[in-house]
Structure formats: structure tokens, C-alpha cells
Amino acid sequence: MHEQLIELHRRYGPVVRVAPNCYSFNEPEDSKVIYNTTASKTFPKTNFYHTSGDPNRPNVFSMSSEKDHAARKRNLGTVGLFGEYHPLSVRINTMLGTKHVGKVLDDLAERSLNEVGSNIGAGSDTTGITLGAAFYYLYRNPEILATLRQEIDGGPDPISFEETQQMPFLQAVVKETLRIHPAVGYILRRTVPAGGAHLAGRQFPEGTQVGVSAWALHQNENASSIDRATFRPQRWLEGDETNNSKAAMSFARFQFGGGTRICLGRNISLLELYKVIPLVMRNFDLDIQDDDWSLFCTWFVWPDYSVRIRPRAMFEAGST
């Protein structure tokens, strides 16, 4: 699906009808409107997302109501307190023997479990996909791998997250991986609100489903440099933020979605990427067995390839 969306936009332009009442867009400016980054209107999520959880107990990802989402998002800001709060509440409930308190606690536990399950599943899938893509591109490009290792080998062991933020080539590798292989391949659907919306030079009526795929957006000629289908981290180090190509890439970044519904776990995902990539690069060599990988797109775009992993020192010495 992700490759078809790229091809459809190349052939037909910035807006493509992909279903009777659903349109795909690939211009950065339209993405800012749809996902309420620069617009005054809110485009709520469609009912497409209701299937991602219990329809009777929507989680922070699946709920359509912006008001409910804002309230749930505030609650999740203190999710770390649940481990301290829950046992104490159960003890108090036992002592009081109050039926209503028990019902509240049962609801709280069930809702929390629903949120945790969604976060763990989505978080592990997306970060794992990105790591798989990063390793594939790095070990398929020895010069890029050598440049990254030179930067990593010159740093402390282990490398802290703060120290990775002082490693420009590592940052470029992470940005480039997220640009060329965003984890989600589908359109993130939204509903045009009351009064309609003007997108891609056209007027769309209320109730129309619209959205953007990160794959189609990142491959747009207005969102990247001319060799946008090539894994080339150096593009993020050329010039400064006023450089037209670099500024366009930064403006169009959509790997975590956008607006008020941007991925809540993006900072955790970035932390994992910046910690795991240096660890693997420093200690292991990956011998990719396949001539090329295959990609399988459901909601996520899964990379599939076979690899042989060896300790780096042994690999360089020719040991098996």
C-alpha cells in the first residue's frame, strides 16, 4: 500500500481519491492543516481507528473525540504514579467494603490495562521496524557504516542519550531512517469538520475522509532533495536550517504523525533508537544474507530479511 500511494501521487498529483469518500494528500502544507498544526479547525479521527481497541472502551489512540483525547492525554502524564496508587487503593477498598469504590477501581484498572496494552504493542512494533530498517541500510552501505562507527568509536562506552545528541552523524542516520522508512504505511485518516475545508486547491465538504501517508509525503519532491529514494544521511548535514532542502525536509517530517494526536511515545522511541544503534554498531557486525529485503505492509511496513550476527572483533578477525 505504501508504494502504491507514492506511485499514485507521482502520477496524479497532490491529491488522490483512494476510496469513494477518502482522499490522500502528499503536500506538507496540507498535512499541517489536516493534523491541526497550523489551522484553526480540528479534523477528528475517523471511525477507522475504533477497531484498534475495545470499541466500548476507546484508548488514547482509538478515540475520535478531541475533548476526550485531551482529558485522557492529561491523565497519562501521571501514569508512572499508578504503581504507587493502585495497591493502596485496593487496601482502602477492602477496609471500607464500599461497592462504589470497588467499581471505580475496577474501571480504573481495566482502562489502564487497555492503555498499557495499546502503548506496549504500538511502541515495540514501530521502534523495532525502525531499528530493522536502520541496520539494513547501514550494513548495505559500508561507507556510511564506517563514518558512523568512526563517530561512535570515538565516544564513551556506554554512550548516554545526552552524548548521542552531540554526535551529528548519528543524528543524521536516525533522521534519514525515519524519513526513508517511516513505520506506518497507511493514511492517517481524519474527518473534514463542519464548514468543509480547502485543501490542495480544492474544497472538500464536511464528513469527507482525508489524510496523509508519511511514505507519500516524505517522497514528495517538495519535501526532500532530488535523490529522495536513496538512503543518504549526509543530506541532513548539508548547509544549515535555512538551506531550502533541509528546511523542506524538516517541515515535512511526519514519521510520528502531527498536531494534537502526534505519537505520545515518540520521545521514548527516539531514546531507544539513539541508545540501541550505537550499542549494536560498536559491538556487532551484521552479515545480511539476502540480496534484497522484502517489505510487508499491513498498518506497519515490516522489513523482512535474514541476517547473521557476529561479535565485531571476531568478524574482523575472520573467525566464524
FENDAUR-V438981 format. One line per field, one symbol per residue. psi: psi as a letter, one per 40 degrees, with the letter a starting at -180 (. if undefined). Layout:
psi = ???
//
This chain:
psi = dddddddddddeaehhheidfhhhiehdddddddefdeieihhiiiededeeahdegiadddidhddddddddddedfdeedddddddddddddddfhddddddddddddddddddddddddddddddddddddddddeegddddddddddddeiihihiddddeegdddddddddddddgidheihgiihhaheaihhfeihhihehhiihhdddddehdeeiidfeehhgdddeehaaeehddddddddehedeaiaeeihdedddddddddddddddddeihhhhdidiiihhhbdighihiiihhihdddddeei.
//
